[in-house]
Amino acid sequence: MEMKYAVKCPWCFKSEVQSDERSTGHQRYICWKCHRPFIVDWIALTATKSKKERIK
């Protein structure tokens, strides 16, 4: 399956979240490289930094 949409981590810009179709709403993710949380807006295809603590 080909992934059409990708959003990079706003902290490190090294990892990305991919999706095969654009969904609605927001989802929270944790970067698998820097382990910091961020929120993806799938309508605008943007990622914003979350103010939660860093996961160790």
HUTA-V236900 format. One line per field, one symbol per residue. phi: phi as a letter, one per 40 degrees, with the letter a starting at -180 (. if undefined). psi: psi as a letter, one per 30 degrees, with the letter a starting at -180 (. if undefined). burial: # if it has 24 or more other ideal C-beta (glycine too) atoms within 12 Angstrom, else .. A space follows every 10 residues. Layout:
phi=???
psi=???
burial=???
This chain:
phi=.cccbabccc cbfbbabbac accbgbbcbb cccbgbcabb ccccfbbbcc cccccc
psi=kkkekkklkf efgellklkf lkllalkklk kfefhkklkk jfefhlkkkl gllkk.
burial=......#.## ......#... ........## #....##### .#....#... ......
